[in-house]
Amino acid sequence: MTDTPNVTDDRPSVLVPLEVLEGETLPDGVGELLENAHVILLGYHVLPDQTPPEQARLQFEDRAQRKLREFEKTLTDVGATVERRLVFTHSEQQTLNRILAEHDCHAVLVPNACEPPEDVLVAVRGTVGVDRIGRLVAGLFAGTGVTVTLYHGLESTETIEDAETFLDGIADRLVDRGVALDSIEQLVDEADGGVDRIATVAEEYDAVVMGESDPSVVTFVFGMPSKQVAERFLGPVLVVQRSHDAIE
């Protein structure tokens, strides 16, 4: 079932997947983090192979929808727009990939609780996805007073000057999209910017934005670096997705 609002503004779309029948909830602070987003609120439940989705829907839909409506209200009360989806599935990966493709989501949220965000770490590696990172970060945080720290760990062939030039280009994109220059900071790390290092740096921040570095979207989100960061970091992680066309 889908509830589609009249979306009149150009908000970045963020997928928020929750296993509602397994007790997964919308953590505190996520509403404030996503107040400027268009949220695809996905409630899903993975079924045993022998259970028909239609049977599960008859049995569990009312309970699941009640929970989703509560989460939807939390988001809309702070200003987000929301599309609500409920899926009973035999394949978590196929379902999430399908929803991501249908909505061409800019990012997926790995939800953890947070305070209303004041400082956000944006970890960037290569140039793939930089446009979508800029769109997401500016869409969520332009004009909010949130400090955005662009973080890049040096790769083997890079110099500090290379990294600074790279981050300057991203900062210019953010300014062009309405982010105040004095709210952007830059952090070049001479250590490799891998998962463990990002998690360590992220301890000082309220939330993390990081790019998808694996073409397999769901494998990345739920089994690869972003999930590893979320397990080490108490705040939420936004994983910026490549456009659907780019991963086909």
C-alpha distance (Angstrom), angle and dihedral (degrees) to the residues before:
residue distance angle dihedral
M1 . . .
T2 3.80 . .
D3 3.78 129.1 .
T4 3.80 107.0 -164.6
P5 3.80 119.3 -167.0
N6 3.77 125.2 -155.4
V7 3.78 99.8 -92.9
T8 3.79 109.4 -161.9
D9 3.79 101.7 161.8
D10 3.78 131.2 68.2
R11 3.78 101.1 -110.5
P12 3.81 126.0 164.2
S13 3.79 110.9 -107.5
V14 3.80 117.7 -125.4
L15 3.80 125.4 -171.4
V16 3.81 113.6 -140.3
P17 3.82 108.5 -172.0
L18 3.81 117.8 -167.4
E19 3.79 130.0 177.2
V20 3.78 91.4 -139.0
L21 3.80 97.3 179.8
E22 3.80 90.6 51.6
G23 3.80 91.6 59.5
E24 3.81 96.8 -100.5
T25 3.81 110.2 151.1
L26 3.78 139.7 -176.0
P27 3.82 103.6 -89.1
D28 3.80 122.7 -129.1
G29 3.79 113.9 -86.8
V30 3.80 96.5 22.2
G31 3.80 90.8 104.7
E32 3.80 91.9 58.2
L33 3.80 90.6 45.8
L34 3.82 91.2 54.3
E35 3.80 100.3 35.0
N36 3.84 91.4 118.5
A37 3.81 95.6 42.2
H38 3.77 135.0 95.1
V39 3.79 99.4 -126.0
I40 3.78 124.1 -151.5
L41 3.80 97.7 -155.7
L42 3.79 105.6 -159.8
G43 3.76 120.0 -170.3
Y44 3.77 110.1 -172.3
H45 3.77 139.6 170.3
V46 3.79 125.5 -162.7
L47 3.79 112.0 -137.2
P48 3.80 131.8 -155.4
D49 3.79 111.0 -100.1
Q50 3.79 92.5 -108.0
T51 3.83 95.7 53.4
P52 3.82 115.1 91.5
P53 3.84 112.6 -134.8
E54 3.80 90.1 -131.5
Q55 3.80 90.6 58.9
A56 3.80 92.3 49.8
R57 3.78 91.4 47.9
L58 3.80 91.7 54.1
Q59 3.79 90.6 49.7
F60 3.80 102.8 39.9
E61 3.82 110.5 18.4
D62 3.81 97.8 96.3
R63 3.80 93.3 51.3
A64 3.79 93.2 45.3
Q65 3.79 93.4 47.3
R66 3.81 91.8 51.2
K67 3.79 89.5 56.5
L68 3.77 92.9 45.9
R69 3.80 91.7 50.6
E70 3.81 89.3 53.9
F71 3.80 91.0 52.0
E72 3.79 91.1 44.7
K73 3.81 91.1 54.5
T74 3.81 90.8 50.9
L75 3.80 88.9 55.6
T76 3.79 98.6 42.2
D77 3.80 92.2 46.2
V78 3.81 89.4 65.8
G79 3.81 94.5 43.8
A80 3.81 107.5 -90.1
T81 3.78 121.3 133.4
V82 3.79 114.8 -131.9
E83 3.77 140.9 -158.3
R84 3.78 111.1 -165.9
R85 3.81 121.3 -148.6
L86 3.79 131.0 178.2
V87 3.80 120.5 -167.6
F88 3.80 132.4 178.3
T89 3.78 106.9 -161.3
H90 3.78 146.5 166.2
S91 3.81 91.6 -145.4
E92 3.78 122.3 50.0
Q93 3.80 92.0 -173.4
Q94 3.78 96.1 51.3
T95 3.78 92.2 46.6
L96 3.79 95.1 50.1
N97 3.79 92.7 45.0
R98 3.79 90.0 50.4
I99 3.80 94.5 50.2
L100 3.80 91.5 46.1
A101 3.80 90.1 51.8
E102 3.80 95.5 44.6
H103 3.80 92.2 54.0
D104 3.82 98.3 29.3
C105 3.80 86.7 -134.2
H106 3.77 117.4 -153.4
A107 3.79 92.4 -147.6
V108 3.77 146.4 -1.3
L109 3.79 120.0 -133.5
V110 3.80 119.9 -134.5
P111 3.80 93.8 -159.7
N112 3.78 124.6 -134.7
A113 3.78 127.9 150.1
C114 3.80 119.8 -92.5
E115 3.76 143.0 165.3
P116 3.82 116.5 -104.8
P117 3.81 98.7 -67.5
E118 3.77 121.2 -100.0
D119 3.81 101.7 156.3
V120 3.81 123.3 33.0
L121 3.80 126.2 -173.8
V122 3.81 115.1 -143.4
A123 3.81 109.5 -164.5
V124 3.81 113.1 -161.6
R125 3.80 129.4 178.6
G126 3.80 119.9 166.7
T127 3.77 129.9 7.0
V128 3.82 95.6 -97.6
G129 3.79 109.5 110.4
V130 3.81 96.1 7.9
D131 3.81 91.9 128.1
R132 3.79 91.6 53.8
I133 3.80 91.9 45.1
G134 3.80 88.0 54.1
R135 3.79 92.1 47.9
L136 3.80 92.6 49.8
V137 3.80 97.3 44.2
A138 3.79 94.4 45.1
G139 3.79 92.5 43.3
L140 3.79 92.8 52.6
F141 3.78 102.3 36.5
A142 3.82 112.2 22.1
G143 3.80 108.7 120.4
T144 3.81 94.3 6.0
G145 3.80 100.3 101.8
V146 3.81 91.0 -119.5
T147 3.81 113.4 144.6
V148 3.81 112.0 -127.9
T149 3.81 116.6 -156.1
L150 3.80 114.6 -162.8
Y151 3.79 107.4 -149.2
H152 3.79 127.8 -167.2
G153 3.79 128.9 172.1
L154 3.78 114.3 -148.4
E155 3.78 115.9 -106.5
S156 3.80 121.4 -145.6
T157 3.80 97.4 -91.1
E158 3.80 97.8 38.1
T159 3.77 131.0 100.7
I160 3.79 125.6 -153.0
E161 3.80 87.9 -108.1
D162 3.82 90.2 54.8
A163 3.79 90.8 51.7
E164 3.79 93.4 47.1
T165 3.81 90.7 51.3
F166 3.82 89.5 49.1
L167 3.81 92.8 51.1
D168 3.82 92.1 43.8
G169 3.79 88.0 58.9
I170 3.79 92.0 52.2
A171 3.80 91.3 46.6
D172 3.81 89.6 52.9
R173 3.81 89.6 53.0
L174 3.80 90.6 51.9
V175 3.80 92.7 48.7
D176 3.81 89.5 50.1
R177 3.80 86.9 54.8
G178 3.79 94.0 52.2
V179 3.80 105.1 -90.1
A180 3.79 111.5 139.4
L181 3.79 112.3 -114.1
D182 3.80 92.2 -134.6
S183 3.82 90.1 58.1
I184 3.83 92.4 58.9
E185 3.79 121.4 86.5
Q186 3.79 129.6 177.8
L187 3.77 130.9 -142.7
V188 3.80 122.3 -172.6
D189 3.78 112.7 -169.6
E190 3.78 119.6 -158.5
A191 3.79 87.8 -155.2
D192 3.78 117.6 81.6
G193 3.79 109.6 -87.4
G194 3.79 95.9 -127.7
V195 3.78 127.7 144.4
D196 3.79 97.7 -83.5
R197 3.77 92.5 47.9
I198 3.81 93.3 47.2
A199 3.79 89.3 50.5
T200 3.80 90.8 52.3
V201 3.79 93.7 48.6
A202 3.81 90.8 43.9
E203 3.80 92.4 63.7
E204 3.80 88.3 85.2
Y205 3.81 94.7 53.6
D206 3.81 137.9 73.4
A207 3.80 97.1 -134.5
V208 3.80 140.7 1.5
V209 3.79 130.7 -133.7
M210 3.79 115.1 -165.8
G211 3.78 135.6 168.0
E212 3.77 126.4 -113.1
S213 3.80 107.9 -106.2
D214 3.80 98.6 178.8
P215 3.83 123.9 66.3
S216 3.80 89.7 -137.7
V217 3.78 100.1 83.3
V218 3.76 100.6 -168.1
T219 3.79 94.8 40.9
F220 3.77 87.5 54.5
V221 3.77 96.6 46.4
F222 3.76 98.9 44.5
G223 3.77 105.6 25.7
M224 3.77 109.7 19.5
P225 3.80 139.4 55.5
S226 3.82 102.8 -39.3
K227 3.79 91.6 52.1
Q228 3.77 90.2 46.9
V229 3.80 89.6 51.9
A230 3.80 91.0 48.7
E231 3.80 90.5 52.1
R232 3.81 89.8 54.3
F233 3.81 97.9 37.7
L234 3.78 124.6 62.2
G235 3.80 95.2 -148.2
P236 3.81 131.6 73.2
V237 3.80 123.5 -81.0
L238 3.81 123.2 -145.8
V239 3.80 112.1 -157.8
V240 3.79 111.2 -158.5
Q241 3.81 111.8 -140.1
R242 3.75 128.7 -145.7
S243 3.78 112.9 -116.6
H244 3.79 113.0 -86.0
D245 3.81 90.4 -113.4
A246 3.81 89.8 55.9
I247 3.79 94.3 57.1
E248 3.80 99.4 43.0
